[in-house]
């Protein structure tokens, strides 16, 4: 049984994700981008009492991270939002030369301008939203109102979208036919939307047809490392997915003509260690997520995957919070996007701090895209932020792969002048704790 697909008015989506089985040349075509330039991805979380926030879902945002919405009346209903409606719900405009790709298509408004549509739904911001993302956060909190140990419930009278409007969630699996047991979603370490199995493990495929032939994967090491994704005995082809029969008579799923495998070295859902294990294999990538030039995902011993700039570890700083347990555990340091937005570039603002923590500057041409946003510092310079938090390198790291700035605390004090006292109070309020205030520095996790 397969899930219904969303029929997008996107030509390239059909070419990329549907149709007859491709040849080898098409298999090697680069994947499209996940979102257009100046469209962001934001994690909507529910903050819990003194523990890691719970990830609810991922939403779409504009270049400033504001909530994107669509009309729930189907079709191109959003394009009909004109005059007073368009004043209250401004359309997410696309460049004049925009072209369709993946789940994205430009649609023409009555005034001739182009507007981005995601999975055939024209997108809008809402003029009543004051803090970027507050509408989406309120929706997520309302949906999980009965969750125990909640730090912050949906505020009474919190801004919620009108009944005919919905928050635009990032749901790539809605637009393709997937066999039972195979999913499609963001894998952070892959910096991409990839195919996964039902447990969330990244799937891989050989880079050419010969490598996929099990006769070329006959040595014990290969058989141990790459685990075929089994297909049920009665499984039928689904969209770009087909069933191939292996030499031992077992059946295996293939995607775009390439047999699918798990990598034994991926120990937890979300791992993507197979991406560097063997040059003849690659992840089953649907779309590539944006990252600034010279940024990569690298493995740090003891800390897992982290973001790096020219090999040097990247870090983010956040206000102290109530947080029980270790901060160095996998994926245990997930702060609310809104806290990072309010902090901006002020995790490190004075001259002494900037000698140690060096902002990752963005060029004048850089545009917020995906999980990466461009923020403006107090001195007018532009800096990259990841998932809401400004990104820095650490002066104490002398070589690629070092992470000496990890778990560094910069305490705010009440013993100084008015500015220091004001900063300490502000950080305490931002972090929601009054047992101490300051900035905690952590490696930037993808």
N, C-alpha and C positions, 0 to 999 in steps of 0.2 A: 504494500500500500504506500502511496506517495502523497505528499502534502500538495495542496493546490498552489500553483504559481501565480504571482501577481503579474498581470500582463502589462508590462511597461511600454510606453510609447518611446522606446529608446532603440534606435537601429543597432548601435554597437553592442548593446546588451544581448540582442538576439544573435549577433555574430559571435560573441564571446562565449555565451553560455548555452546556446541551443543550436539545433540543426544537425546535419549529418556528421559522421565521424571525420575529424580533421586529418590531414597529412602531417608529416614530420615538420614541415616548414611552419605550419600554423601552431604546432605544439610549442615551438621555440619563440613565438611572438611575446613580447613583453606584456605583462599584465597592465591594465589601465589603473589610473589613480583611484583611490577609495572615495575621495570627495573633491569637488572643484576647489581652486584657489579661493581663499577668503571664506571658506565654509569650515567650521570647526566641529570636532567631536568632543563631547563632554561626558564624563562619568557622573551619573546621578547616584548619590550614596545616601544612606541613612546613618547618621552618627549614633553610635551606641554608647552606653554608659561605661566609660573608662576602658574601652577596647577598640579594636580596629573597626572602622566604618564598614557597613555592609553595602556592597555594590548592588544596586537595583537594576539598572539598565544604562545603556549609552544613548545619548540624544544628539541631535544636530543643533548647531548654533551658527550665528553669523560671525563676522570677523572679531566682534567684541565679546563673543560668548553668549549673546542674548538667546533666549529660547526661540526656536523656530516652531511654527504651528502650521497646520493645514486645515482646510474646511472638511468636515466629515460627510459632505453630501456627494462625494464621489466625482469621478471624471475630472474635468477642468474647472470645477466650481470656483477655485481660488482666483482664476483669471477674471471672473465676473465680480471680484471684489474691487470696485472702483469708487471714485468720488469719496464720500464720507467713510465708507468701509476701508478704502485704501489709506485714508489718513490715520484711522485707528489701528489698522493692520497693514503697515507698509510692506510691499512685496520685496522678496529677496531678489534683487536684480542681477542679471547675468550680463557679461560683456557682450558687445555687439557682435563679436566673432565667435561666440560660444557654440560648441558643437556637442551633440549627444555622446555619452559614453557610459558604460556600465549601467547603473541604476539612475543616471542623471540625464535630463533633457531640458533644453531651453524651450519655453513656450512664449508665444507673442501675446502681449497684452493689447487691449483696445487702443492704447496710445502709441503703439508701435514698439515699445521697449520690450526687451527679453527678460524673462523671469525664470529662475531655476525651479524645476520640479523634480522631486525625489520619488521614484516609483510611481510616476504619473500624477503626483500630488503637488501642485504649486505651493511654494513655501512663503511664509510671512513672519515678520516679527510683530510684537504687540506694543504699542506706544505706552500702555499703562505699566509695563514692567520697568521698575526702577533699578533693581540690582540684577545684573546679568545672571540668568538661570533660575531666578526665584520661582517663576511659574512652574517650571519642570520639577524643581525640588518640592514644591507644595503638592504637586500631583503625586510624586513618588511617596511622600510622607502620608498622604491621604490613603493611598492604596495599601499601605502597610501599617495602618493605624493601630492594629492589635498586636504589633510586634512587641515582645517583652524587652525590657532593659533599654528602651529607647531613650536617648539623651534629649532629643528634641522632637516633640510631636508637632503635627501640622498646626500652625498658629490659627487661633479662632479669627475668622475673617480674612485669612491669608488669600492672596490673589490667586484665583483659579480661572482657567479659560472658560468662556461661554460654552453652553452645551453643544453648539455646532462646530466647535473648534477642538482639535486634538494636538497634543505635543508630538512633534516629529521625532520618532525614535529610530535609531539606526538598526535596521533589521535586514541584513543582506540575504538571509536565508529565505525571505518571503518571495524573492523574485526568481528563484530557480527551482527546478524539480530535483529533489534529493531522494535517494533510496532510503528506506528505513535503516537506521543505524549509522547514517552519515549526516553530519551537520556542517554548517558553514558559519564562521564567526571570526571576530577579531582575536588574534593571538598576539599578545603584547610583545613577546620576545621575537616574533617573526616580523613585527612592524608591518602587518599585512592582514587581509582577510583570507583565511585558508580553510581548506577542508579538514575536518576532524572526525574522529569516530564518536560513538555515542557516549564515551567516557570523557571526551574533551581532548584526547591526544591528537597531536598534529599528524597529518598524513603526508606521505612523500610519494614521489614517482621517479622512475629512472629518466634520465635526460634524453634517451633515445630508445627506439624499439628494441635494439639488440640488448641493451642493458637490462631491459625488462624481461627478457627471455630467461626463465629460471635455469636453463642450461648454462648460462654465463654466470649464474649466481650459485654455483655448485660447491664451492669450497666451504668448509665448516664455518669460517669466520663470517662470510656473507650470510649464510643461512641463519646464523645466530643473531646478527645485527638487524636484519630487515625481516619484519613479520608480515606476511600477506594479510590483507584485509579480507576476511572470508565473506562470501555471498551465500545466502540460503539456497537450498537445493531447488526451490521453485522460483527463485528470483528471475525477473525479466529486466531487459534493458530499460533505463529511465533517463530520458533526455540525453545528456552527454555521457551518462554512465552506462557501461556495458559489463557483461559478465564474461570472463575468460576462464577456460579450463586449464588447470595446471597439469604437469606431467603425471602427478600421482592421482589424478582424477578429481581433486578438490576444485571448488569454484572460488573465484576471486573477483572483487570489484576492480574495474578499470575506469579511469576518467580521461576523456578525450583520447582514447586509445592507449593510455599508459596505465599499467597495473599499479594499484595503490598498496602502500605498505606503512606500517608503523616502525619507528626506530626504537630498538630496545634501550638505547641510552637515554631516552626521554622517560624520566622516572615519575613525573607528575603531570597532570593536565596543564597545558600552557607551555611546557618545555618545547624547545625547538632546536635541540642540540644536533639533530641530524643535518641541519643546514650547513654545517662545517665539517661533518664527519667524513664525507666522501664526495669528491668533485663530480662524480657521475650521477648523483642524486640531487633532487631539489624538492622543496616543499610544494604541495599542491595549492598554488596561490591563485586566488580569484582577482584580488585587487591589491595594489601596493599602497601602503600608507605613507603620507608625506613625512619627511624629516629634513632638517636644514642640511646644506652641504657640509661634508666632513664629519657628520655625525654617524655613529654606528652603534650596534649593540655588541658588547663584549662581555665575556664571562670573567667574573672576579671570584677568586678562590674563597670559598666560605660565604659568599654573598649572592651567588647566582648571577644572572644577567643584569647588566647596568648599561646606561648610556655613556658614550665617550665622544670626545672631540679630538680628532687626530690621535686617537689612542689614549688620551688623558681623561680620567674619570670625571664625569659631571656630577654636580651635587645640587640639591635644593635645600632651602632653609624654611622652617615653619615655626610658628609660635608654640611654646610649651603647652602641652595638653595633659588632662587626666588620662593616664594610659597605663594600665596594669600589664605586667609581663614584658618580655624582651622585645625591643624594637628591631632586632636584627633577623627575626624570623622571616621566612619567605612570604612576601606579599602582606606583611603585617603593618606596613607603614603606608596607609592609604588615608589621606586627609581629604576633607571636603573641599571641592573646587572653589566654593565661595570664600573660604578662609584665605586661600592663596590669592584670589583676586583682590581681596581687601588689603593683603599684605603688600602686593605688588613688588616693587624693587626695594622696599624698605627692610627686608631681612638683613641687608648690608648696605648702609647708606653713608656712613661717615668715612673720613679718609683713612683712619687706622684700620677699620674693617676691610676696606677695599685693597689694602696691601696684602691681605690674606686670601680674601675671596674675590675672584676676578669675574665680573659679569660676562656672560656669553653674549657678545653684542650682535645685533642683527643689522644687516645692511639697509640702506634707504629703500631698496626695491623689495625687501622681504615683506611677505603678507602672511597673516595668520592662516594656517591651514591644518586640518586634522587636529591632533592633540597639541600642536605647537602654536603658540600665540606670540605676537610681538607686543611688548609693553613699553611704555615710555617712562624712563627714570626721572627723578627730580631735576637732574642736570640737563634734561632734554635728550639724552642718548637713548637709543633703542636697544632692547634686550629681549632675548628669547625666553619664553616661559613654557613649561611642559605640564600639561594637565592642571593649569592654573598657577603653577609655582615657578618663580624666576629661577634660572639655571646659571650655575657658576662653575669655574674650575678652582682648584685649591693650590695655593702657592707652595705648600709643603710636599706635593706630589712631584717627584723629580724625574719619573720615567713612566711610560705607558704601563697601565695595569696596576699602578699603585693606588691605594685608597686610604691614605693617611688621614684624610679629613672626615672619615666615617665616624658617626656617633660623637661629634664634637658639640659641646654646649657653650653658648655665649650668654651668660647671665646678665639680665638687666638689673640695675641697682637703684635703690631709693636714697642712696647716700650722696648723690651728685646734685647738680643744679636742676632748675625747673624743667629743662628739656629732657634730661635723663629720667626724672620722675614721671614726666608725662609719657615718655616712651614705655617705661615699665608698666604703668597703669594700662596703657593701650594694648600692649602685648598680653597682659593678664586677661583683659576683656576679650581679646581676639581668640585666645586659646581656651577661654572658659575655665581657667583655674587661677586660684589666688594663693597657692602654696609656694609660688615662685613664678618668675617671668623671664623670658629670654627667647633665644632662637636655638633650635636643634637642627644640626646639619646632618643630612643623610645622602647616601649615593642616590642618584636619580635612576629609579627603576622604570623600565619600559612598561 
